[in-house]
Amino acid sequence: MGNGSYERLERRFARIADLNAAARTVRWYSLTYGPPGGEAARGHQLATLGGLAHELLAAPEAAEALAAAEAEEPWRAANLREMRRQHTAAIAVPAELVEAKARAVSRAQAVWHAARPRGDFAAFLPELREVVGHVREEAQIRGEALGLAPYDALLDTYDPGRRNAEVAGMFGELEAVLPGVLDRVRGGPKPPGPAGPREGLERLARRMMAMLGLEERHVRLDESAHPFSTGERDDVRITTRYSGPPGEALMGVLHESGHALYTRGLPEAWRRQPVGRNRGMTAHESQSLSIEMQACRSRAFAIHYARLLQEEFGAEGAWEPGRLYGVLTHVEPDLIRVEADEVSYPLHIAVRHRCETALISGALDPADLLGIRPPGPREGCMQDIHWAGGSFGYFPTYTLGALMAAQLAEAMRAALPGLDREVERGNFGPLVGWLRENVHGRGCFDASSDGLVEQATGRPLDTGAFLRHIGSRYSG
């Protein structure tokens, strides 16, 4: 084992994992309970944690150990591969840039939270401009180190091995088909969905989490301005928001529960090691959409969902499953991405993909993001927190995740022919068990999300299964 080099690396990367986990906890606190006046202090904490993790990862001792380490056992070999991948990316970026970006992100997120409700893009713009500047610099540096174009270097952060040319190709295939589907099936104003008092909605949300197998001792539910999921294998935190249509709050919980299931199912033996992490955000989004879109907007789930609503809100608020299914699958283009139907959603992402590639290349100035003119910034470029958080290269994974979810669902239904009957009963054990075996428990054993989906379905990621799914659900 190279004179114990591999074992020393495991200890080093466990410490890095702990620092990153602490940073995720601070970010979760900032987005849920943290008082606005403490944002600057939390920014310093995040910068310090990020800087310490970067120092451990980029230290000369790490490089020496990586050069000497050997691993023959397959999981150890995959872990060593992931260590080297992380190290190569990290040594390209100076620690001062890592800390400067962390501070800028903390400020930008705080301003976004304050400015978004009033649509004050002018207040947000200076902070966004600073974040974009740091990200452009980081992308250039990472790209030169990895032999990649700047935007490819950012994509690689969220979906290792993914390149913009293939993203643009798949997005082009979707854009050639989905507008025509929208024209055929759009249904006008969305009919009102399930409604009830806030406390009833939260009780129902927790019942749905339990239905999926998420235990309260390991998973908590809170509220935030923008739904998200974070945490570690045994300490997962998800959020939703109750400010929109009540039924969408429940769908938000199901979406984030898919993320939580992935985190809970990661290989226990490799916790705190790179190979024990998720296989990037395309894989992660596939898991949220496997639950929300593939399973929980199906005709089978509409039957169980109607029962849950009646049990919680009584017969007066009962829903007929057919009508409920119509609400769950209603199609009508809308300005708000997180409330979009699955037909128009990829078009939201296509717009953001074009914008952020232009921002990174310098072809688009942040001030010109208002060139697409919805009623106001809240419905436009300020509706998402991602760019305030410096998360460029992230948006494509939402659509790539939808493609992967559809491809996994085809394979799952072939392997589990009685799956719809179980979902109709509210039994998600077979579905979650299949995902545990074919996705969650593999961690980063596969070198890419394409490798992960290919071992589960027999082929790399493509648009075929998603387009077949859309055709079956909306045009059948």
Secondary structure, 3 states (H helix, E strand, C coil): CCCCHHHHHHHHHHHHHHHHHHHHHHHHHHHHCCCHHHHHHHHHHHHHHHHHHHHHHHCHHHHHHHHHCCCCCHHHHHHHHHHHHHHHHHHCCCHHHHHHHHHHHHHHHHHHHHHCCCCCHHHHHHHHHHHHHHHHHHHHHHHHHHCCCHHHHHHHHHCCCCCHHHHHHHHHHHHHHHHHHHHHHCCCCCCCCCCCCHHHHHHHHHHHHHHCCCCCCCEEEEECCCCCEEEECCEEEEEECCCCCHHHHHHHHHHHHHHHHHHHHCCHHHCCCHHHCCCCHHHHHHHHHHHHHHHCCCHHHHHHHHHHHHHHHCHHHCCCHHHHHHHHCCCCCCCCHHHCCCCCHHHHHHHHHHHHHHHHHCCCCHHHHHHCCCCCHHHCCCCCCCCCCCCCCCCHHHHHHHHHHHHHHHHHHHHCCCHHHHHHCCCCHHHHHHHHHHCHHHCCCCCCHHHHHHHHHCCCCCCHHHHHHHHHHHHC
